[in-house]
Amino acid sequence: MKPMAAKRILVIEDEARIADVLERYLRAEGFVTERAATGTRALELWRAFRPDLILLDLMLPELSGLEVIRTIRASSDVPVLMVTARAEEVDRLVGLELGADDYITKPFSPREVVARVRAVLRRAGGSVRRSRIYRAGDVEVDLERFTARCGGKPVTLTPTQLRLLALLVQAEGRALSRHELLDQLGEPYVDVRTVDAHVKNLRRRLGPCGTRIETVRGVGYRLSLSTF
Ligand code: CA
């Protein structure tokens, strides 16, 4: 086995005190970090530093964190972990819709951030590599290569969207509750509306296959197999 290269984390945070602590903890855990204090600088570093994960504060000078996610998602599926204040709940939901993978709320403990960074990286497929291809009709999810197809055409999804789709495909038409989905996604403590945001985004990304994700009122979501 080749030794794993150190993962690169881009810390986007305008409060120097918080950024200092985050970088110190992440580096102590073996990550390589870079820091951006403005949205503009963040996009420059995203292109130059090519991070494996982005830790993104939403309230930034120049460009907002949401604009940063939107720009990055137009061409990249790099995992994005948002950092938000409690009052920014609406922004958080918009961020998830724009394709952020997870979020953490201020005030946070640096250890918690490191744990979440590891979890998001793990989900993004860094460590476990098994053959995991799931199919339902013409929807196909390959959790090894982290790709999805609709009607044979590749669809670009974030790691969280891919896992969500895989869960729905595996359930073979059974409805899954939002809590069940969050548990399976490894996010048991986040707001259930997070699932709605992920699903909304997933439907859009799936194009014609998106309509197969049905809302089951009072329950959650299921993949419609009847239309295949
Ligand atoms: Ca800030």
Boltz pocket constraint, residues with backbone or C-beta under 6 A from the ligand:
constraints:
  - pocket:
      binder: B
      contacts: [[A, 13], [A, 14], [A, 15], [A, 57], [A, 58], [A, 59], [A, 60]]
      max_distance: 6.0
